[in-house]
Amino acid sequence: MGCGSCFPQEDPVMFTFTCPVCSLPLLPEGGSLRCSRGHCYDIARGGWVNLLISKQSGSKRHGDDALMVRARSEFLGRGWYSPLLECIREMVIRRACGSVNILDAGCGEGWYLAGLLQGLADAGIDAHALGIDISRDAVRAAARRCPEAAFAVAGVNALPVADSSCGLILSLFAPVCLPEFSRALCPGGLLLRVHPLERHLYALKEAVYDRPIENPPERFEPEGFRLADSAEVRFDMPLDSNDDIRALFAMTPYYYKTSAADQAKLEDIERLTVQAEFGVCLYERKK
């Protein structure tokens, strides 16, 4: 698409985290981020900041734990999901020119954002990126993997960004808070969502469960948005090591819902071909 379909051009200087207490911009001051009202948040040694205030925490377990983050980092780092990343890159680059402000809402360990930023840089597109996740372990890993972006512990129900400051929000296998996404996106801004299709990882389920169940069909029609682009991505993964098989299982929500007896069924499997199936949808916020 030509420049008539570009992301809205935002001021990158203003694309920064905002204070979770008063919503004013947070600016670096020494080893902290501070707003003009004096609210201050220490920057961790790894370069990330915790903006999740207590009333937003909700549950005792905040997001993915260290085991899931490590498993996902190992599996994705071996390139098994590269076809999905390539689809995301192509879909974004088709719409992009000039520069774009990106918020990865539920960034996980940062693999997708790092790959997207590299693709945009290769295409000559200037990107400014923030990433949030409710998991400290995930944000810590993301800050290591993707130092060109800024990361914070925060939830999607209270995005620490200014109104209309984002040209693109990524929501990859993550919860959606449509009112917050609509607030953060500028008019004409884009929401890119990835979800598993019905038979995603079905062969893995067959290896673990006596009665595997397909994923329910996706029904997502966000009010105030129009579908601008979509694709289905399907590919086989010929996993040839038990480490990869167990890492794939441990990075999914299935792991925590599966008995120890069923988990043990994977211990002796050295080879397994698993089909990955994803829906990738790009929505444009109506002006």
Order of alpha helices (4+ residues) and beta strands (2+ residues): beta-beta-beta-beta-alpha-alpha-alpha-beta-alpha-beta-alpha-beta-beta-alpha-beta-alpha-beta-alpha-alpha-beta
